[in-house]
Amino acid sequence: MIEVTTFYERQSGLIEHLLETKELSLAQDAEQMLQKNLPLAAASYLEERVCALLLAFVDARTGNCTELRSLVEVKAVKRQYHTLFDWDQTNGVNKFLSLFGSAFKITVAAEISADAELTRSARDFIEIGSLRNKIVHQNYATFVVDKSAAEIFKLFEGAVKFVGFLATRLK
């Protein structure tokens, strides 16, 4: 999280500096670039965290069985992250939860639904992933992000809370 936070703060500082020096066109360009790059940085961080959680879960449940870990890493984690969630649905985390069985999905989905902040965090997580997909698959150069960098960073902070929740449920 520190890396993404530092990236956001440094780029925001650059934009502030450009505004203070009346470089309005450059400030606007820098903001537009941050609006595209921040979701990429945030989604990349979140992907790394979720993949690490999955592998730690496998290690813990199998007593560090290297063969099973390797199988899961190659067939379920590496280059498969995008298939674990339904990025086009606000409740897209349910696809991931269901991979652990219906009892787990029902229990954890109920926990999420019962907590408004957690519900928002799960939606933030999906929104960051969805935004990342749109940016990279819909012509990066011309894609227009409809959220400010500050709004995107707020989504990231919520998404990090959701990943923290997943970490507790996969222990």
C-alpha positions in Angstrom: 0.0 0.0 0.0 2.9 2.3 0.8 4.1 2.2 -2.8 0.7 3.2 -4.2 0.2 5.9 -1.6 3.7 7.3 -2.4 2.9 7.2 -6.1 -0.3 9.1 -5.6 1.2 11.6 -3.2 4.2 12.4 -5.5 2.0 12.7 -8.6 -0.5 14.9 -6.7 2.4 17.1 -5.5 3.5 17.5 -9.1 0.0 18.5 -10.1 -0.1 21.0 -7.2 3.2 22.5 -8.3 2.1 22.8 -11.9 -1.1 24.6 -10.7 0.9 26.9 -8.4 3.2 27.9 -11.3 0.3 28.5 -13.6 1.1 25.6 -15.9 -2.6 24.8 -16.2 -2.4 22.6 -19.4 0.5 20.6 -18.0 -1.4 20.2 -14.7 -4.5 19.0 -16.6 -2.4 16.5 -18.6 -0.7 15.3 -15.4 -4.1 14.8 -13.7 -5.4 12.8 -16.7 -2.4 10.6 -16.6 -2.7 10.0 -12.9 -6.4 9.1 -13.4 -5.2 6.3 -15.8 -2.1 5.2 -14.0 -3.4 5.2 -10.4 -6.0 2.4 -11.1 -3.2 0.4 -12.8 -0.9 0.8 -9.9 -3.7 0.1 -7.4 -5.1 -3.0 -9.2 -1.6 -4.4 -9.6 -0.9 -4.0 -5.9 -4.3 -5.6 -5.0 -3.6 -8.5 -7.4 -0.3 -9.1 -5.8 -1.8 -9.1 -2.3 -4.7 -11.5 -3.2 -2.4 -13.9 -5.0 -0.1 -13.9 -2.0 -3.1 -14.6 0.3 -4.2 -17.6 -1.8 -0.7 -19.1 -1.7 -0.4 -18.5 2.0 -3.8 -20.2 2.4 -2.6 -23.2 0.5 0.6 -23.4 2.4 -1.2 -23.2 5.8 -3.9 -25.8 4.8 -1.5 -28.3 3.3 1.4 -28.0 5.7 3.6 -26.3 3.1 3.1 -29.1 0.5 5.3 -27.7 -2.3 3.7 -29.9 -5.0 0.2 -28.7 -4.3 1.4 -25.1 -3.9 3.0 -25.3 -7.3 -0.1 -26.8 -8.9 -2.3 -24.0 -7.4 0.2 -21.3 -8.3 0.5 -22.5 -11.9 -3.2 -23.4 -12.6 -5.2 -21.1 -10.3 -3.1 -18.0 -9.5 -0.4 -17.2 -12.1 -2.0 -15.4 -15.0 -5.5 -16.5 -13.8 -6.3 -13.7 -11.3 -8.6 -11.9 -13.8 -10.9 -15.0 -13.8 -11.3 -15.1 -10.0 -13.7 -12.2 -9.8 -16.7 -11.0 -11.8 -15.4 -7.5 -12.7 -18.6 -6.4 -14.3 -20.8 -6.9 -11.3 -21.0 -4.8 -8.2 -21.1 -8.1 -6.1 -18.3 -9.5 -8.2 -16.5 -10.8 -5.1 -19.1 -13.6 -4.9 -17.5 -15.4 -7.7 -14.2 -15.5 -5.7 -16.0 -16.6 -2.5 -17.8 -19.4 -4.3 -14.4 -20.9 -5.3 -14.1 -22.0 -1.6 -17.4 -23.8 -1.6 -21.0 -22.8 -1.1 -20.8 -22.8 2.7 -17.9 -20.4 2.8 -19.5 -18.2 0.1 -22.8 -18.0 2.0 -21.1 -17.3 5.4 -18.7 -14.7 4.1 -21.1 -13.0 1.7 -23.5 -12.7 4.7 -20.7 -11.1 6.8 -20.0 -8.6 4.0 -23.7 -7.8 3.6 -24.2 -7.2 7.3 -21.4 -4.6 7.4 -22.0 -1.4 5.3 -18.3 -0.4 5.4 -17.2 -3.9 4.3 -19.9 -3.9 1.5 -18.5 -0.6 0.3 -14.9 -1.9 0.5 -15.8 -5.0 -1.6 -17.5 -2.8 -4.2 -14.4 -0.5 -4.2 -12.2 -3.5 -4.8 -14.3 -4.6 -7.8 -14.5 -1.0 -9.1 -10.7 -0.7 -9.1 -10.4 -3.9 -11.0 -13.1 -3.0 -13.4 -11.6 0.4 -14.1 -8.2 -1.2 -14.7 -9.7 -3.6 -17.2 -11.5 -0.7 -19.1 -8.3 1.4 -19.2 -6.1 -1.4 -20.6 -8.8 -2.9 -23.0 -10.5 0.2 -24.3 -7.6 2.1 -26.0 -5.5 3.5 -23.2 -4.6 6.6 -25.1 -8.1 7.8 -25.6 -9.9 6.3 -22.6 -11.4 9.0 -20.3 -11.7 8.2 -16.6 -14.8 9.7 -15.0 -13.3 9.9 -11.5 -10.7 12.2 -10.1 -7.4 10.9 -8.8 -8.6 11.6 -5.3 -11.8 9.6 -5.8 -9.7 6.7 -7.3 -7.3 6.8 -4.3 -10.3 6.6 -1.9 -11.5 3.5 -3.8 -8.1 2.0 -3.4 -8.1 2.7 0.4 -11.5 0.9 0.6 -10.3 -2.0 -1.5 -7.3 -2.5 0.8 -9.7 -2.9 3.7 -11.5 -5.6 1.7 -8.2 -7.4 1.1 -7.5 -7.2 4.8 -10.8 -8.8 5.5 -10.0 -11.6 3.0 -6.8 -12.1 4.8 -8.6 -12.7 8.1 -11.1 -15.1 6.5 -8.4 -17.1 4.7 -6.4 -17.8 7.9 
